[in-house]
Amino acid sequence: MSYYYNHHQPEVTFREVIVSIVIICVLTIIGLNISNRIHNHIVDGNNKYETAVQIDNNEEQFGYALKTNFGDALVYGHLDVVDEVNIDDVRGMYVSRELEKYTRHTRTVSYKCGKQTCHRTEVYWTWDHVKTDATKSGWVTFCGQRFSTYVFPIPGTNYVKTVSAGHHLRHVYRRVYSHYIGTLYSFVDKHTINNPEFKPNVSIDSAVETFKTGFWPKYMFWVIWIILSVVGVVYFCYAENAWLNEPFSGNDDDD
């Protein structure tokens, strides 16, 4: 007994193979060019951390760097608030009080009941944001120098406590502490810090590694580029490339 299949089996011709190889070569060259640019961009970005002048908790050296526009600098020192702020006796460099309400919600849940799909209404409760009151200090000192908090990158907030604010209401308090010690990276120019990054509780050597960007963007690019290239070549081979099967002379082949 014989079986017959009516569907068309795509046939890859010799010319399509040759063109596919050319496409792969061209895409590889383009990919290498883009990959090298990504690599160089990462290296250049990391180089500023590796070549930056290092100042280890020395107020005099940091002051001199600001006066002389020293360029890239890594400075380890103490960060202290000048004008501490306060909300309900929660004090710090920055303090926030978020009001949340315990809110009733409903949603429709579908489930199988025999051969049919049934529905039921489900009730659930969540703490939903209502409003946030926040205040931030205006000035800090770092390694003996005074900076506006709009210039110096203050650390992230820390949870403090949750207090009842009435029926189905609560206040959630968060703050930035008044004192830290850590490492600052900045490009020192015009007698101030520019594009600063601050890592609390981190030494200079450890900060360099945390500041630096890994080469994962380069590897991710190659994964995406290879997938797109393979998909493109497969699509080309399965397409109807009638123009490839025409004689190069443009004339019909006669016996």
C-alpha positions in Angstrom: 0.0 0.0 0.0 1.4 3.4 -0.9 0.7 6.8 0.7 0.6 10.1 -1.2 1.2 13.5 0.4 -0.3 16.5 -1.3 1.6 19.1 0.6 4.5 20.8 -1.1 8.0 19.9 0.3 10.2 23.0 0.0 13.4 22.2 -2.0 16.6 24.3 -1.3 18.5 24.8 -4.4 22.3 25.1 -4.8 22.0 28.8 -5.6 20.0 29.4 -2.4 22.7 27.6 -0.4 25.4 29.9 -1.9 23.3 33.0 -1.3 22.6 31.8 2.3 26.3 31.5 2.9 26.9 35.0 1.6 24.1 36.3 3.8 25.6 34.6 6.9 29.1 36.0 6.1 27.7 39.6 5.7 25.6 39.3 8.9 28.7 38.0 10.8 30.8 40.9 9.6 28.1 43.4 10.6 27.7 41.6 14.0 31.4 41.7 14.7 31.5 45.5 14.0 28.5 46.1 16.3 30.0 43.8 19.0 33.3 45.6 18.9 31.6 48.9 19.4 29.7 47.6 22.4 32.9 46.1 23.8 34.8 49.4 23.4 31.9 51.4 24.9 32.0 49.1 28.0 35.8 49.3 28.3 35.8 53.1 28.0 33.0 53.3 30.6 34.9 51.1 33.1 38.2 52.8 32.4 37.1 55.9 34.2 36.7 54.0 37.5 40.0 52.1 37.1 42.0 55.2 36.4 40.3 57.6 38.8 42.4 59.2 41.6 41.7 57.5 44.9 41.2 59.6 48.1 40.8 57.6 51.3 39.0 59.7 53.9 41.4 62.6 53.4 39.5 66.0 53.6 42.5 68.0 52.5 43.1 65.9 49.4 39.4 66.1 48.5 39.3 69.8 48.9 42.4 70.2 46.7 40.7 68.0 44.0 37.7 70.3 44.0 39.8 73.4 43.7 41.9 72.1 40.9 39.1 70.3 38.9 41.0 67.0 39.3 38.7 64.9 36.9 37.7 61.3 37.8 37.9 60.7 41.5 36.9 57.9 43.9 36.6 59.2 47.5 36.0 57.2 50.6 34.6 59.3 53.5 31.8 60.2 55.9 28.4 61.5 54.7 26.5 63.6 57.2 23.3 65.6 57.1 23.5 69.3 57.9 19.8 70.1 58.4 18.1 66.9 59.6 14.4 66.6 58.7 11.6 65.1 60.8 8.1 63.6 60.4 6.4 62.4 63.6 9.8 62.0 65.4 11.2 59.9 62.5 14.4 61.8 61.6 16.9 61.5 58.8 18.3 62.9 55.6 15.0 62.1 54.0 11.7 61.0 55.6 8.5 59.9 54.0 5.1 58.9 55.5 2.8 57.0 53.2 -0.9 56.7 53.9 -2.4 53.4 52.9 -6.0 52.2 53.0 -7.2 48.7 53.5 -9.6 48.4 50.5 -12.1 45.8 49.5 -12.0 44.5 45.9 -13.9 42.0 43.9 -13.0 39.9 40.9 -14.6 37.3 38.7 -13.1 33.8 38.8 -13.8 31.2 36.2 -13.8 27.5 36.9 -14.9 24.2 35.3 -18.2 22.7 36.5 -18.9 19.6 34.5 -18.7 20.4 30.8 -19.5 24.1 31.3 -17.5 27.1 32.6 -18.9 28.6 35.7 -18.1 32.0 37.3 -18.1 33.3 40.8 -17.3 36.6 42.4 -14.3 36.6 44.7 -13.7 39.2 47.4 -10.1 40.2 48.4 -8.5 43.0 50.4 -5.3 45.0 49.8 -3.4 47.9 51.3 -3.7 50.6 48.6 -1.7 53.9 48.4 -3.6 57.1 49.2 -0.9 59.8 49.5 2.7 60.3 50.5 4.1 63.1 52.6 7.9 63.5 52.3 10.6 66.0 53.3 14.3 66.1 52.4 17.2 68.0 53.9 18.8 70.6 51.8 22.5 70.1 52.6 25.0 67.4 53.4 28.7 67.2 54.1 31.0 64.6 52.6 34.6 64.2 53.4 34.6 67.7 54.9 32.9 69.4 51.9 29.4 70.8 51.8 27.0 69.8 49.0 23.3 70.4 48.2 21.2 67.2 48.3 20.2 68.1 44.7 23.8 67.6 43.7 24.9 64.8 46.0 23.3 61.3 45.4 21.8 60.4 48.8 21.3 56.7 49.5 18.0 54.8 49.1 15.3 54.8 51.8 14.9 52.2 54.6 11.7 51.0 56.2 11.2 52.3 59.7 7.7 51.3 61.0 4.0 51.0 60.3 1.5 52.8 62.6 -2.3 52.7 62.6 -3.9 55.9 61.2 -7.6 55.0 61.9 -10.1 52.5 60.7 -8.6 50.6 57.7 -5.8 53.2 57.5 -2.1 53.0 58.3 1.0 55.1 58.0 4.2 53.5 56.6 7.4 55.4 57.5 10.7 55.3 55.5 13.8 57.3 55.8 17.4 57.9 54.7 19.7 57.8 57.7 21.5 60.9 58.9 25.0 59.4 58.7 26.8 57.0 56.3 30.3 56.1 55.3 31.1 54.9 51.8 32.6 55.6 48.5 31.7 58.4 46.0 32.6 58.4 42.4 32.5 61.7 40.6 34.0 63.7 37.7 35.3 66.7 39.5 35.0 69.8 37.4 34.0 73.5 37.9 34.9 73.1 41.6 32.0 70.6 42.2 31.0 67.0 41.7 29.4 65.9 38.4 27.6 62.7 37.5 28.2 61.4 41.1 27.5 57.8 42.3 27.6 56.9 46.0 27.9 53.4 47.5 27.3 53.3 51.2 29.3 50.9 53.4 31.6 50.0 50.5 35.4 50.5 50.3 37.1 52.0 47.3 38.3 48.7 45.9 34.9 47.1 46.3 33.2 50.1 44.8 35.2 49.9 41.6 33.9 46.5 41.0 30.3 47.5 41.7 30.5 50.6 39.6 31.9 48.8 36.6 29.6 47.4 33.9 30.0 43.7 32.9 30.2 42.4 29.3 26.7 40.9 29.4 25.3 43.5 26.9 27.8 42.1 24.4 26.9 38.5 25.0 23.2 39.3 24.9 23.6 41.1 21.6 25.2 38.0 20.1 22.4 35.7 21.3 19.8 38.0 19.7 21.9 38.5 16.6 22.4 34.8 16.0 18.7 34.0 16.5 17.7 36.7 14.1 20.3 35.6 11.5 19.2 32.0 11.7 15.5 33.0 11.4 16.4 35.2 8.4 18.3 32.6 6.5 15.7 29.9 7.2 13.0 32.2 6.0 15.0 33.0 2.8 15.5 29.3 2.0 11.8 28.5 2.4 10.7 31.5 0.4 9.9 31.3 -3.3 13.1 32.6 -4.8 12.2 32.3 -8.4 14.7 35.0 -9.4 17.5 32.8 -8.3 16.5 30.0 -10.7 16.5 32.2 -13.7 19.6 31.8 -16.1 22.2 34.5 -15.5 22.1 35.3 -19.2 18.5 36.1 -19.0 17.8 33.7 -21.9 15.7 30.5 -21.8 17.6 27.2 -21.9 16.6 25.5 -25.1 17.5 21.9 -26.0 
